[in-house]
Amino acid sequence: MHQRISLLALFSTADTPHFGSRRFLQALRFVVASAPALLQGKGSRAFGFKVVCPGPDFAMLAKAVLSLGLWLQFAAGQNTPERGPQPSASNSEGDLLFLLDSSGSVSYYEFSRVKEFMWDLVQPFTFGPRDVQTSIIHISTTPTMEFPFDRYLSSGTLQQAIRDTQQLMGDTNTGKALSYAKEKFFSDEAGARPDVPKVLVWVTDGFSTDDISEPMQLLKDMGVTVFIVSTGRGSYLELSAAASQPPEKHLYFVDVDDLPIITKELRDAILDVIQANRLHAVDITSSSFRLMWPKLLSQETGYYTLEYAPIDDLARKRTKQVSGAHTSLMLSNLAPETTYEVALIPESNVHYFPPQTTRVTTLAEETSPAQVLISESGPYSFHVSWAPTLDSVISYQILYGPLPGNSVKLLEVDGEHNSTVVENLAPNTTYLVTVTAVYKSGKEKSLSAKACTQEEGSKVRHLRFEDMGPNTLKASWDSADGKVLGYRVRCRRQTGPSSVISVSPQIHSVILTDLASGTTNKVCVKPMYKNQPGKRLCRMVHMQPATEAQGYKHRQRA
């Protein structure tokens, strides 16, 4: 009965674990870790859940549990995400320390898989003295720092350093390694930085030969956020007390082959720490950006002073003050492609908060117009539009004239608009159109495009019909004006299918057949031009019934 209760404690909850979730993996590891003890008829403790087996009567249940565990491991493996390029995780600043179990209790295979996991975890980060810095401390008989925080400040060099990390073997003295980490986390010699978030990621197989509770608590008391990834059979109660709170966000149980399943979730949790506690910029443009920072003060407890200046001209420092209730501020009227040094100074009447600094580079100035579009072209006009529209533009000038020629006309458009209609043009003519943006600074930028007006539409004249025998007519017309490319004749019969006949510009008549007697049919002739069709001319034609005298009647239909 005890086994049944313990299993239900993991699986029978309101939110059933799914493949790849942390609770699913905890359940999976629990089943696999408990099965050998069940088979031997002994008690076992896995992840803090006690399983009591009074004797061999439970052997059949134990075998079923082991089978279930193996099947769950297989199923989890089918859902392991594939590795690939990750989106960049910028606007982050912090010292990230991996506490790596390098002792003899870890196999070479497990050690190599953990190294792959470490690189996958940090790959999207931006590394640098004002971004993320990373280091590794080995857990062994004597703790060792693989490299200081500030040694590898690019993705390529850090990846190679992680690959080159060698296992030390020795004892699993995790407590010593944690005390050593406390010294290095706040050491200038180790490349650590003051006043940035500190994150510790401890990857363990669950065993330690010395006490970890006191040095771990000291780390957390000093503001270090602790994440623990257990790939073995560590005690859930011990590890949940060691990790930062709540353990649901900071403690992970996973088989070493399934580490990729938790990579994104753990990375997002780390980002919550190193992004939420720093001054950073968003909505960056060529002339502005928005500063955001964590809530440190209130309306009653103080105010913030913001100082900013170009890094190559700090004498141009500007200062703004906002109340303690604010957590963001938009800075505008900035120079394009310029790096600004920004400092946030919390002025509190209750506690001391250290200043926070960041550097923000504005984007290159957008140029307008970047594209010019001609549309809705007719014989006498066309539509001109351009993009983008910028706040820094006060007006646009549109110059246009026929090609070839030296006649130019000017239109002026307000800077808030991005289109206009050019009118009173000559048909079938090519024009050169130049759109010039006039900036507030006095600068001007231009872009040109060609536009063609369409040929003036014309219609045929004098559409007439001639009886050519039973059910047959000849339709004739006079030629249309202009450079006609051909004619299109459409006959819509009252009974029977409609037909369309296209003829060359030299042909001015067609024969229409299958016009049933007693029916009224519609015949239209339309001239075709290079840029557009001309206007059609239509007639209604009535075929006399067979009993009446042969012939037809027709009338004009506009």
Salt bridges, closest charged atoms under 4 A:
ASP15 OD1 - ARG23 NH2 3.52
GLU93 OE1 - ARG278 NE 3.88
ASP95 OD1 - ARG193 NH2 2.87
ASP95 OD2 - LYS198 NZ 2.80
GLU116 OE1 - ARG83 NH2 3.28
GLU116 OE1 - ARG113 NE 3.44
ASP120 OD2 - ARG83 NE 2.26
GLU146 OE1 - HIS138 NE2 2.65
ASP255 OD1 - ARG29 NH1 3.70
ASP257 OD1 - ARG113 NH1 2.94
GLU265 OE2 - ARG22 NH2 2.66
ASP268 OD2 - LYS264 NZ 2.83
GLU307 OE2 - LYS317 NZ 3.87
ASP313 OD2 - ARG316 NE 3.79
GLU341 OE2 - ARG130 NH2 3.26
GLU341 OE1 - ARG359 NE 2.68
ASP478 OD2 - HIS462 ND1 2.55
ASP478 OD1 - ARG464 NH2 3.40
ASP481 OD2 - ARG461 NH1 3.57
